[in-house]
Amino acid sequence: MNGSEEQVFWKAENFYRPPPQLPFAVILLNESIDSSDIQFVHQLWQKAHVRMCVDGGTNLYHYLIRNGPQVTNATNSDPPKCPLPDLITGDFDSIESEVLKLYQNENVTVINTPDQDETDFTKAVRVLGKYILERNLMVDQVLVIAGVHSERFDHIMANLATLFKVDKLIPVPVIMLCKGSLIWLLSPGDHRIEVAKDVILNSQRAWCGLIPLGHPAIVTTSGLKWNLDNRELSFSSLVSTSNTYDPKCSSVSISTSHPLIWTMGIEANPERVSSHFSKETCINGDAVQGVDKDQVCQNLENESR
């Protein structure tokens, strides 16, 4: 994220394919991954500068990431060594006692956060902010692997509520990754979100939404198929879901009067990118004015190799 008083710039790809030079922290929540997510989460975990497990998320790390099926490695037949968490936090009502004891014995920093007035996610962000500040660590963003398989709607809403609090807890953006979705909070003002072409042109992932939680918002957009022009978004009027992108654009501009949840589809598994872009299926098999379909498809296939 970069910004000024005029506009905040977001490069969405940095949140699911962070470049090597971008320092970030990763938080693994409970009920956040399954076996199909191992490769993607393992790659983020390897690249992260600070790694954190929250309560039952430690069980997922232990069984699926550290000791799960071997992750493929294109340059080395041996899987890379899995780094330990820097922090384990929570009220410890879902972590297995044996797992907790194991990582205490491996000298991982374990911080009990028993306060029941806040969620483990909120408390984890507060602990992480303090950890980064005390050690003078360089972290530009926090990526939160969150509730893919939660059967609790209240947990989902609690995670979203935390996004409205994080600016007071940590001085960098906090982004939720839920399987094939990115979710973050846009503050009042002007924003520009750069979206990768392999998302814009992917019929299965080219969805996005603007969700006015907590307060109606007056919103103006460009770069979407269904743009808003000084339109009120609220749960009693309009919520912009199942929107998509103008394929001739590479970014979306949003002006909002109040905080607004932005969510969008991504391809979390890089091995699947090229499969969506055969010359027969790219852009739904149709020509798009101003877009060289064959060239885009070939570039995407080359990038995914």
N, C-alpha and C positions, 0 to 999 in steps of 0.2 A: 504494500500500500504506500502510495505517495500522495501528498496533497498540499493545498494551500487554503487560504480563506475562500478562494473562488471555487475549487473543485478538488474532490478526493479521487485519486486514480487507483484502481484495483486491477491487478493482472491475475485472473482467476486460475490460470494454469500453475502459478506459483504455489497454490494451495494443495494441489494433488500431484504435481511433478516439480517439486522445488529444485531449482538449479543448485549445483554444489556450493556456489558462493553465498547462498542465502541461509543465514543462521536461523534455526527455528527450534521450538520445543514441541514435543508430541505428548498428549495425554490420552491414555487408554482407559475408557470407562467400562463399567460392567455391562454385560449383555451387548457388546458392541461389534463382535466379529464372529465368523464361523470359519470352517475349513476353506471355503471359497475365497476368503479375503486374505489368506495367509501371505501370499506373495506381495500384494500391494502394501499391507501393513508392515511386513518385514522390511520392505524397501524404505518406507518412511522412518521406521525405527532405526535402521542402519544409518540413515543420513542425518537424523536429528542431533542437535547439539545438547539438548536436555531431554531426558526421557522420564515419564512419570506414569505410574499405575495407580488407579483409584479403586480401592477396596477389591470387589470381585473381579475387576479388570486384571488384577494380578494373577488370578487363576487362568485367565485366557492367555496372558503372556506366558505363563509357565508351561501350559499344556499345548498351546497352539503355535506360539512364536519361538520360544526357546527350545522346546522339546517335541515340537510337532513334526509333520512330514518335512523332508528336506526341501529347501527352497532352491529352485533352479538358478544357476549362475552361469551366464554365457561365457565368462572369461576364465572360469576355474571349475574343475570338476568337484572340488570340495566346497561345501556351503560355507559362507562367511560366518565367523564366530558371532554369536548374538550378544550384543552389549547388555549388561545388567541395567535395571532401572536406576536412575539417580535418586528417585523419591518414590515412596509408597505412602499414600494417605487414605483417610476414610474413617468411618466409625467402626469398621471391621465387623460388620454384621453379615457380610457375604464372602469374604475371603476365607479360604480353608486354613485352619489353624496351623496345619503342617507346612503349608506353603508360606504363610507369614513367618513362621519360625525359621524356615530354610533361608529366606532372604535377610532376616535379621542376622543370622549366623554368617552370611556373606557380606556383612557390613554395609548393606543398603540402608540409606537414611529412611527411617520409618517414623511417620508423624501421625499420631492419633488425633482425629478431629471430631469429637463426640457431640458437638452442638447440633441439636435436632431442629433448630430454627432455620437452618440452611441446608441445602443439598450437598452431598459429597462433591459434586461438580463445582459448585460455587466455592466451597471451602478449598478445593484443590487449586483453583485459580488464584485464590488469595495466598496460599502457601507458595505456589510457584512464583508469584510476583515478588514475594519477600526473598525467596531463594535466589532469584536472579539479581535482585538489588544488592543483597548482602555480599554476593560473590562477584559483582560487577561484570556479569556475563552479557555478551552481545547476543540478543535474541530479537528478531524482527517480527515474528509471528508465532502464534500458538495454534497448532492443529489438533483438534479434539476428535478422536475416533469414538463415535457416539452411537447409542441405542439402535442398532439395526434390528434386533429381534425382541425388543421390549414388548411385552404384552400389556404394559401398563401405560394407558394414555396419560395419566397424571405425571408419570416420569417424563414422557415426551414434552409435555407442557412445561414441566419444571426445568428441563434443559433449555428450552427456548427462553424462559424467564431469566435464566442465568445470563444469557447474551445481553440483556438490558442492564446488567449490573457490572459487567467485566471492565468497563472503562474506568471504574473507580477502584479496581483491584489490581490492574496490570496495565502498563502504558503501551501495549502493542495489540494489534488485532487478534481476536479469538475467532477461529473458523471451525465450524462443526462439519465433519465428514460422516455421512450416514450411507454406507454402501455406495450407490451411484448418485448421491446428492451432496452438494455443497450448501451450507446455510450460514449466513452471517447477518449482522445488523448494520443497516445504513443509518447514520445519524442525520438529523435535519440538515438540509443543504443540498449541494450539487455533487454528483458522483459520476464517474465514468468507469465502466467495467469492461476490460478487454477480454474477449472470449475467443478461444482457439478455434481455428477453422474446422478442425476435426470434431469439434462439438457442434458448431453451427450447422455443418453439413451432414450430421449423423441423425437420421430420422428417429432413432431410439433414444437419443440423449439430448436433442435440441429443445428441451422444454425449460421453462423458467417461470418463476412466480414472484409476486410482490404481495406480502401479507401484512396488513395493518393491525398488529397486535397491540392492545392496550389503549389505542387512541386513533380516531380517524386521521387520515393524512391526505393532504392535497398534493397530487403527484402529476408530473409531466415527464414524459419519456421520449426517446428516439432510439432507433436501432432495433425495435421490436416489430413483429408482424402486426400486433394489435397495440398501438401506442396509446398513451393517455395524454390528454391535453387539459391541464389544470383540473383534473378530475378527482373527486373525493373517493378514496378507498376506505371502506369500513365494513364491519360484519353485518351492518344493517342496510348496506347499499351494494357495493361492488367489491369483490376480492379478485385480483388478477392472478388466476391459476391457469395452468395448461397454456400459457403463452409460449411464444417461440420467437426466433430471431429473423430479422431481415437478412437473407443470405448474401446481400451485397455489402453488408456492414461487418466490421470486425469488432465493434464495441457497442455497448448500450449506455446511453446517458440517462440519468435519473435525477430529477429534482423533487425533493420531498419536504413537506412542512413539519413532519414529525417522524420519530424513529419508525423504521420499516424493515421487516425481514425480507431479505433477498435469498431466493433459493434457485438452484439450477442443476441440471443433470451433467454428469461427467462420465467418462469411461475410466473407471478405477483400475481395470486390468489392462495394461498396455498390449498384451497379447491379442486382445479382442479388437483393437482399433482397426486393423486392416481388414478384418472379416466383414466389417460393416460397409466397406468402400470398394467393392468390386465395381467394374465399369457398368454393370447392369443395375446395381442397387444404389450407387452414389447419388445423393440428392433425390432419393426416391425414384431414380431412373429417369428423371425429367431434366431437361435443359433449364438453366437459370440464367436470365439475362445478365451479362457482365461477368460470368463465372466460367472459366475453362474447366469443365467437369473432368475430362480425361486427365488433364495435367494435375488438378487437385487430387484426384484419386491416386495417381501414380506417386505424387509426393508423399501422401499419407502412407501408402504401402511401403515406400522406401524408408520413411522415418520409423516405422514400427519394426523393422528388421533388426 
